[in-house]
Every structure is written in structure tokens, then in C-alpha cells.
């Protein structure tokens, strides 16, 4: 199953790079990593990276990949 976000890209909008069939890396407009979104059955789990520690922190579970991506804006 393949998903792609429908949100329009802008200068400040994060973008997705698929890492595995159910895992996407979230990139900031400057190319740095903001976190990950992982599909778990019918939900999408967002995890934000804390740059100073490189630790991933769960942000929440969402019903769509677009909703999960919106928490990185």
C-alpha cells in the first residue's frame, strides 16, 4: 500500500522521503530532518526529532498521513 501527502508544498512546509513501505522521513525546507511518520495498520504515528539530543519523541497517532504531517508545520 502506498500513500502520498496531498498537502501543497511551500517554502516552509515539510516534505516526505519514503524510507521503507511504511516509514517516511520528514524533512524541513532546508533539508534537515524533522522526524518520522510510520504507518501502523490504519493509523500514522508521528515522531519529532529533538536536534540537540537526536532523540525521537512521539507526537501522536493520526488517521491520515496528511494529519500526521501537519504536526511538523
Biopython code that builds the backbone (N, CA, C, O; Angstrom):
import numpy as np
from Bio.PDB.StructureBuilder import StructureBuilder

atoms = [
    (1, "UNK", "N", (0.844, -1.165, 0.000)),
    (1, "UNK", "CA", (0.000, 0.000, 0.000)),
    (1, "UNK", "C", (0.894, 1.234, 0.000)),
    (1, "UNK", "O", (1.851, 1.300, 0.771)),
    (2, "UNK", "N", (0.600, 2.198, -0.841)),
    (2, "UNK", "CA", (1.426, 3.397, -0.939)),
    (2, "UNK", "C", (0.587, 4.634, -0.655)),
    (2, "UNK", "O", (-0.539, 4.750, -1.138)),
    (3, "UNK", "N", (1.128, 5.548, 0.118)),
    (3, "UNK", "CA", (0.439, 6.781, 0.470)),
    (3, "UNK", "C", (1.294, 7.955, 0.057)),
    (3, "UNK", "O", (2.520, 7.892, 0.152)),
    (4, "UNK", "N", (0.675, 9.019, -0.397)),
    (4, "UNK", "CA", (1.410, 10.256, -0.604)),
    (4, "UNK", "C", (0.583, 11.407, -0.089)),
    (4, "UNK", "O", (-0.641, 11.411, -0.220)),
    (5, "UNK", "N", (1.249, 12.388, 0.497)),
    (5, "UNK", "CA", (0.522, 13.514, 1.071)),
    (5, "UNK", "C", (-0.104, 14.368, -0.009)),
    (5, "UNK", "O", (0.444, 14.501, -1.103)),
    (6, "UNK", "N", (-1.252, 14.947, 0.297)),
    (6, "UNK", "CA", (-1.921, 15.830, -0.648)),
    (6, "UNK", "C", (-1.677, 17.282, -0.316)),
    (6, "UNK", "O", (-2.085, 18.169, -1.064)),
    (7, "UNK", "N", (-1.012, 17.535, 0.803)),
    (7, "UNK", "CA", (-0.736, 18.922, 1.194)),
    (7, "UNK", "C", (0.201, 19.564, 0.183)),
    (7, "UNK", "O", (1.149, 18.937, -0.289)),
    (8, "UNK", "N", (-0.072, 20.814, -0.143)),
    (8, "UNK", "CA", (0.770, 21.543, -1.092)),
    (8, "UNK", "C", (2.085, 21.936, -0.437)),
    (8, "UNK", "O", (2.128, 22.289, 0.742)),
    (9, "UNK", "N", (3.143, 21.870, -1.211)),
    (9, "UNK", "CA", (4.459, 22.269, -0.706)),
    (9, "UNK", "C", (4.564, 23.789, -0.736)),
    (9, "UNK", "O", (4.048, 24.441, -1.644)),
    (10, "UNK", "N", (5.219, 24.330, 0.241)),
    (10, "UNK", "CA", (5.514, 25.759, 0.269)),
    (10, "UNK", "C", (6.926, 25.928, 0.799)),
    (10, "UNK", "O", (7.594, 24.943, 1.116)),
    (11, "UNK", "N", (7.378, 27.146, 0.895)),
    (11, "UNK", "CA", (8.742, 27.403, 1.351)),
    (11, "UNK", "C", (8.970, 26.895, 2.767)),
    (11, "UNK", "O", (10.100, 26.565, 3.125)),
    (12, "UNK", "N", (7.918, 26.826, 3.580)),
    (12, "UNK", "CA", (8.064, 26.423, 4.977)),
    (12, "UNK", "C", (7.466, 25.051, 5.264)),
    (12, "UNK", "O", (7.566, 24.564, 6.390)),
    (13, "UNK", "N", (6.856, 24.427, 4.284)),
    (13, "UNK", "CA", (6.191, 23.147, 4.505)),
    (13, "UNK", "C", (7.211, 22.009, 4.518)),
    (13, "UNK", "O", (8.128, 21.990, 3.697)),
    (14, "UNK", "N", (7.057, 21.071, 5.438)),
    (14, "UNK", "CA", (7.941, 19.904, 5.443)),
    (14, "UNK", "C", (7.623, 18.991, 4.258)),
    (14, "UNK", "O", (6.516, 19.024, 3.721)),
    (15, "UNK", "N", (8.584, 18.192, 3.863)),
    (15, "UNK", "CA", (8.380, 17.233, 2.788)),
    (15, "UNK", "C", (8.674, 15.832, 3.316)),
    (15, "UNK", "O", (9.307, 15.661, 4.358)),
    (16, "UNK", "N", (8.200, 14.838, 2.575)),
    (16, "UNK", "CA", (8.388, 13.444, 2.974)),
    (16, "UNK", "C", (9.330, 12.738, 2.019)),
    (16, "UNK", "O", (9.309, 12.980, 0.812)),
    (17, "UNK", "N", (10.156, 11.865, 2.570)),
    (17, "UNK", "CA", (11.012, 10.987, 1.787)),
    (17, "UNK", "C", (10.759, 9.581, 2.300)),
    (17, "UNK", "O", (11.011, 9.294, 3.470)),
    (18, "UNK", "N", (10.259, 8.693, 1.432)),
    (18, "UNK", "CA", (9.941, 7.336, 1.869)),
    (18, "UNK", "C", (11.221, 6.552, 2.117)),
    (18, "UNK", "O", (12.115, 6.508, 1.271)),
    (19, "UNK", "N", (11.295, 5.926, 3.309)),
    (19, "UNK", "CA", (12.457, 5.146, 3.723)),
    (19, "UNK", "C", (12.182, 3.660, 3.528)),
    (19, "UNK", "O", (13.036, 2.918, 3.042)),
    (20, "UNK", "N", (10.993, 3.238, 3.907)),
    (20, "UNK", "CA", (10.501, 1.866, 3.750)),
    (20, "UNK", "C", (9.040, 1.973, 3.337)),
    (20, "UNK", "O", (8.487, 3.073, 3.322)),
    (21, "UNK", "N", (8.403, 0.857, 3.001)),
    (21, "UNK", "CA", (6.999, 0.934, 2.584)),
    (21, "UNK", "C", (6.069, 1.585, 3.611)),
    (21, "UNK", "O", (5.046, 2.153, 3.230)),
    (22, "UNK", "N", (6.400, 1.516, 4.892)),
    (22, "UNK", "CA", (5.522, 2.098, 5.916)),
    (22, "UNK", "C", (6.212, 3.166, 6.761)),
    (22, "UNK", "O", (5.728, 3.502, 7.842)),
    (23, "UNK", "N", (7.338, 3.703, 6.284)),
    (23, "UNK", "CA", (8.088, 4.694, 7.060)),
    (23, "UNK", "C", (8.548, 5.835, 6.159)),
    (23, "UNK", "O", (9.123, 5.609, 5.095)),
    (24, "UNK", "N", (8.284, 7.074, 6.605)),
    (24, "UNK", "CA", (8.682, 8.277, 5.874)),
    (24, "UNK", "C", (9.525, 9.159, 6.771)),
    (24, "UNK", "O", (9.237, 9.304, 7.959)),
    (25, "UNK", "N", (10.565, 9.750, 6.203)),
    (25, "UNK", "CA", (11.381, 10.746, 6.900)),
    (25, "UNK", "C", (10.783, 12.116, 6.580)),
    (25, "UNK", "O", (10.495, 12.414, 5.421)),
    (26, "UNK", "N", (10.597, 12.942, 7.601)),
    (26, "UNK", "CA", (10.064, 14.292, 7.424)),
    (26, "UNK", "C", (11.245, 15.249, 7.369)),
    (26, "UNK", "O", (12.065, 15.300, 8.286)),
    (27, "UNK", "N", (11.320, 16.011, 6.273)),
    (27, "UNK", "CA", (12.423, 16.949, 6.076)),
    (27, "UNK", "C", (11.921, 18.383, 6.112)),
    (27, "UNK", "O", (10.854, 18.694, 5.582)),
    (28, "UNK", "N", (12.695, 19.249, 6.739)),
    (28, "UNK", "CA", (12.393, 20.683, 6.741)),
    (28, "UNK", "C", (12.769, 21.271, 5.383)),
    (28, "UNK", "O", (13.414, 20.607, 4.571)),
    (29, "UNK", "N", (12.368, 22.511, 5.142)),
    (29, "UNK", "CA", (12.649, 23.152, 3.857)),
    (29, "UNK", "C", (14.148, 23.288, 3.590)),
    (29, "UNK", "O", (14.556, 23.370, 2.432)),
    (30, "UNK", "N", (14.977, 23.313, 4.641)),
    (30, "UNK", "CA", (16.431, 23.407, 4.444)),
    (30, "UNK", "C", (17.087, 22.033, 4.274)),
    (30, "UNK", "O", (18.307, 21.938, 4.139)),
    (31, "UNK", "N", (16.274, 20.968, 4.282)),
    (31, "UNK", "CA", (16.779, 19.615, 4.080)),
    (31, "UNK", "C", (17.122, 18.864, 5.352)),
    (31, "UNK", "O", (17.417, 17.670, 5.301)),
    (32, "UNK", "N", (17.089, 19.539, 6.493)),
    (32, "UNK", "CA", (17.384, 18.853, 7.758)),
    (32, "UNK", "C", (16.194, 17.993, 8.179)),
    (32, "UNK", "O", (15.054, 18.252, 7.794)),
    (33, "UNK", "N", (16.481, 16.970, 8.972)),
    (33, "UNK", "CA", (15.430, 16.043, 9.377)),
    (33, "UNK", "C", (14.627, 16.594, 10.550)),
    (33, "UNK", "O", (15.188, 17.071, 11.536)),
    (34, "UNK", "N", (13.296, 16.518, 10.425)),
    (34, "UNK", "CA", (12.401, 16.956, 11.494)),
    (34, "UNK", "C", (11.883, 15.772, 12.297)),
    (34, "UNK", "O", (11.566, 15.919, 13.477)),
    (35, "UNK", "N", (11.793, 14.585, 11.665)),
    (35, "UNK", "CA", (11.279, 13.416, 12.358)),
    (35, "UNK", "C", (10.862, 12.332, 11.384)),
    (35, "UNK", "O", (11.345, 12.266, 10.254)),
    (36, "UNK", "N", (9.945, 11.473, 11.851)),
    (36, "UNK", "CA", (9.462, 10.357, 11.052)),
    (36, "UNK", "C", (7.955, 10.229, 11.184)),
    (36, "UNK", "O", (7.359, 10.649, 12.176)),
    (37, "UNK", "N", (7.350, 9.636, 10.155)),
    (37, "UNK", "CA", (5.956, 9.204, 10.215)),
    (37, "UNK", "C", (5.953, 7.734, 9.833)),
    (37, "UNK", "O", (6.500, 7.346, 8.801)),
    (38, "UNK", "N", (5.327, 6.917, 10.684)),
    (38, "UNK", "CA", (5.266, 5.481, 10.424)),
    (38, "UNK", "C", (3.819, 5.025, 10.401)),
    (38, "UNK", "O", (3.027, 5.374, 11.277)),
    (39, "UNK", "N", (3.482, 4.231, 9.372)),
    (39, "UNK", "CA", (2.138, 3.680, 9.264)),
    (39, "UNK", "C", (2.035, 2.432, 10.123)),
    (39, "UNK", "O", (2.886, 1.545, 10.055)),
    (40, "UNK", "N", (0.990, 2.372, 10.929)),
    (40, "UNK", "CA", (0.700, 1.202, 11.754)),
    (40, "UNK", "C", (-0.755, 0.841, 11.489)),
    (40, "UNK", "O", (-1.661, 1.468, 12.037)),
    (41, "UNK", "N", (-0.979, -0.149, 10.667)),
    (41, "UNK", "CA", (-2.313, -0.548, 10.177)),
    (41, "UNK", "C", (-3.016, 0.665, 9.576)),
    (41, "UNK", "O", (-2.602, 1.148, 8.523)),
    (42, "UNK", "N", (-4.063, 1.166, 10.217)),
    (42, "UNK", "CA", (-4.822, 2.288, 9.647)),
    (42, "UNK", "C", (-4.483, 3.622, 10.302)),
    (42, "UNK", "O", (-5.184, 4.611, 10.088)),
    (43, "UNK", "N", (-3.420, 3.662, 11.095)),
    (43, "UNK", "CA", (-3.001, 4.886, 11.793)),
    (43, "UNK", "C", (-1.595, 5.286, 11.341)),
    (43, "UNK", "O", (-0.842, 4.472, 10.807)),
    (44, "UNK", "N", (-1.265, 6.546, 11.566)),
    (44, "UNK", "CA", (0.061, 7.067, 11.239)),
    (44, "UNK", "C", (0.639, 7.704, 12.493)),
    (44, "UNK", "O", (0.058, 8.637, 13.047)),
    (45, "UNK", "N", (1.784, 7.199, 12.939)),
    (45, "UNK", "CA", (2.425, 7.707, 14.153)),
    (45, "UNK", "C", (3.508, 8.714, 13.766)),
    (45, "UNK", "O", (4.399, 8.405, 12.974)),
    (46, "UNK", "N", (3.424, 9.916, 14.329)),
    (46, "UNK", "CA", (4.423, 10.956, 14.080)),
    (46, "UNK", "C", (5.399, 11.003, 15.243)),
    (46, "UNK", "O", (5.005, 10.965, 16.408)),
    (47, "UNK", "N", (6.693, 11.088, 14.904)),
    (47, "UNK", "CA", (7.747, 11.219, 15.915)),
    (47, "UNK", "C", (8.654, 12.373, 15.506)),
    (47, "UNK", "O", (9.200, 12.383, 14.403)),
    (48, "UNK", "N", (8.810, 13.333, 16.391)),
    (48, "UNK", "CA", (9.640, 14.516, 16.142)),
    (48, "UNK", "C", (11.034, 14.281, 16.705)),
    (48, "UNK", "O", (11.192, 13.712, 17.785)),
    (49, "UNK", "N", (12.051, 14.728, 15.957)),
    (49, "UNK", "CA", (13.423, 14.592, 16.433)),
    (49, "UNK", "C", (13.833, 15.855, 17.187)),
    (49, "UNK", "O", (13.654, 16.971, 16.698)),
    (50, "UNK", "N", (14.381, 15.662, 18.374)),
    (50, "UNK", "CA", (14.937, 16.758, 19.156)),
    (50, "UNK", "C", (16.394, 16.905, 18.706)),
    (50, "UNK", "O", (17.225, 16.044, 18.994)),
    (51, "UNK", "N", (16.696, 17.986, 18.008)),
    (51, "UNK", "CA", (18.000, 18.148, 17.349)),
    (51, "UNK", "C", (19.173, 18.092, 18.322)),
    (51, "UNK", "O", (20.204, 17.498, 18.008)),
    (52, "UNK", "N", (19.034, 18.692, 19.482)),
    (52, "UNK", "CA", (20.167, 18.759, 20.413)),
    (52, "UNK", "C", (20.573, 17.390, 20.958)),
    (52, "UNK", "O", (21.734, 17.177, 21.305)),
    (53, "UNK", "N", (19.619, 16.467, 21.031)),
    (53, "UNK", "CA", (19.911, 15.138, 21.577)),
    (53, "UNK", "C", (19.753, 14.025, 20.552)),
    (53, "UNK", "O", (20.123, 12.881, 20.815)),
    (54, "UNK", "N", (19.205, 14.352, 19.380)),
    (54, "UNK", "CA", (18.886, 13.366, 18.336)),
    (54, "UNK", "C", (17.921, 12.297, 18.843)),
    (54, "UNK", "O", (17.902, 11.178, 18.331)),
    (55, "UNK", "N", (17.139, 12.637, 19.828)),
    (55, "UNK", "CA", (16.146, 11.730, 20.394)),
    (55, "UNK", "C", (14.823, 11.922, 19.655)),
    (55, "UNK", "O", (14.468, 13.043, 19.291)),
    (56, "UNK", "N", (14.092, 10.819, 19.432)),
    (56, "UNK", "CA", (12.775, 10.888, 18.808)),
    (56, "UNK", "C", (11.707, 10.872, 19.889)),
    (56, "UNK", "O", (11.745, 10.046, 20.800)),
    (57, "UNK", "N", (10.757, 11.789, 19.781)),
    (57, "UNK", "CA", (9.676, 11.913, 20.752)),
    (57, "UNK", "C", (8.354, 11.736, 20.017)),
    (57, "UNK", "O", (8.103, 12.399, 19.010)),
    (58, "UNK", "N", (7.504, 10.836, 20.524)),
    (58, "UNK", "CA", (6.201, 10.623, 19.914)),
    (58, "UNK", "C", (5.334, 11.868, 20.010)),
    (58, "UNK", "O", (5.222, 12.480, 21.072)),
    (59, "UNK", "N", (4.721, 12.237, 18.886)),
    (59, "UNK", "CA", (3.838, 13.405, 18.836)),
    (59, "UNK", "C", (2.384, 12.964, 18.916)),
    (59, "UNK", "O", (1.562, 13.626, 19.550)),
    (60, "UNK", "N", (2.069, 11.842, 18.270)),
    (60, "UNK", "CA", (0.709, 11.335, 18.320)),
    (60, "UNK", "C", (0.403, 10.394, 17.180)),
    (60, "UNK", "O", (1.214, 10.201, 16.274)),
    (61, "UNK", "N", (-0.788, 9.806, 17.237)),
    (61, "UNK", "CA", (-1.304, 8.925, 16.193)),
    (61, "UNK", "C", (-2.392, 9.666, 15.442)),
    (61, "UNK", "O", (-3.217, 10.356, 16.041)),
    (62, "UNK", "N", (-2.390, 9.518, 14.118)),
    (62, "UNK", "CA", (-3.303, 10.270, 13.271)),
    (62, "UNK", "C", (-4.003, 9.335, 12.294)),
    (62, "UNK", "O", (-3.499, 8.255, 11.987)),
    (63, "UNK", "N", (-5.156, 9.754, 11.813)),
    (63, "UNK", "CA", (-5.949, 8.956, 10.890)),
    (63, "UNK", "C", (-5.467, 9.017, 9.456)),
    (63, "UNK", "O", (-5.826, 8.158, 8.650)),
    (64, "UNK", "N", (-4.657, 10.020, 9.116)),
    (64, "UNK", "CA", (-4.133, 10.132, 7.754)),
    (64, "UNK", "C", (-2.696, 10.637, 7.800)),
    (64, "UNK", "O", (-2.262, 11.236, 8.784)),
    (65, "UNK", "N", (-1.977, 10.385, 6.728)),
    (65, "UNK", "CA", (-0.594, 10.848, 6.664)),
    (65, "UNK", "C", (-0.543, 12.374, 6.597)),
    (65, "UNK", "O", (0.397, 12.983, 7.107)),
    (66, "UNK", "N", (-1.547, 12.995, 5.972)),
    (66, "UNK", "CA", (-1.603, 14.460, 5.919)),
    (66, "UNK", "C", (-1.768, 15.061, 7.308)),
    (66, "UNK", "O", (-1.142, 16.071, 7.630)),
    (67, "UNK", "N", (-2.611, 14.439, 8.134)),
    (67, "UNK", "CA", (-2.791, 14.927, 9.507)),
    (67, "UNK", "C", (-1.497, 14.780, 10.304)),
    (67, "UNK", "O", (-1.128, 15.671, 11.069)),
    (68, "UNK", "N", (-0.815, 13.657, 10.123)),
    (68, "UNK", "CA", (0.455, 13.445, 10.823)),
    (68, "UNK", "C", (1.491, 14.470, 10.368)),
    (68, "UNK", "O", (2.246, 14.995, 11.186)),
    (69, "UNK", "N", (1.530, 14.752, 9.081)),
    (69, "UNK", "CA", (2.486, 15.720, 8.549)),
    (69, "UNK", "C", (2.205, 17.129, 9.059)),
    (69, "UNK", "O", (3.130, 17.924, 9.228)),
    (70, "UNK", "N", (0.945, 17.439, 9.304)),
    (70, "UNK", "CA", (0.586, 18.795, 9.745)),
    (70, "UNK", "C", (1.194, 19.148, 11.102)),
    (70, "UNK", "O", (1.372, 20.330, 11.395)),
    (71, "UNK", "N", (1.516, 18.171, 11.930)),
    (71, "UNK", "CA", (2.108, 18.487, 13.236)),
    (71, "UNK", "C", (3.560, 18.938, 13.113)),
    (71, "UNK", "O", (4.142, 19.399, 14.095)),
    (72, "UNK", "N", (4.155, 18.814, 11.928)),
    (72, "UNK", "CA", (5.527, 19.274, 11.711)),
    (72, "UNK", "C", (5.579, 20.689, 11.142)),
    (72, "UNK", "O", (6.668, 21.217, 10.916)),
    (73, "UNK", "N", (4.434, 21.308, 10.908)),
    (73, "UNK", "CA", (4.410, 22.670, 10.355)),
    (73, "UNK", "C", (4.612, 23.682, 11.431)),
    (73, "UNK", "O", (4.622, 24.882, 11.157)),
]
sb = StructureBuilder()
sb.init_structure("model")
sb.init_model(0)
sb.init_chain("A")
sb.init_seg("    ")
for serial, (resi, resn, name, xyz) in enumerate(atoms, 1):
    if name == "N":
        sb.init_residue(resn, " ", resi, " ")
    sb.init_atom(name, np.array(xyz, "f"), 0.0, 1.0, " ", f" {name:<3s}", serial, name[0])
structure = sb.get_structure()
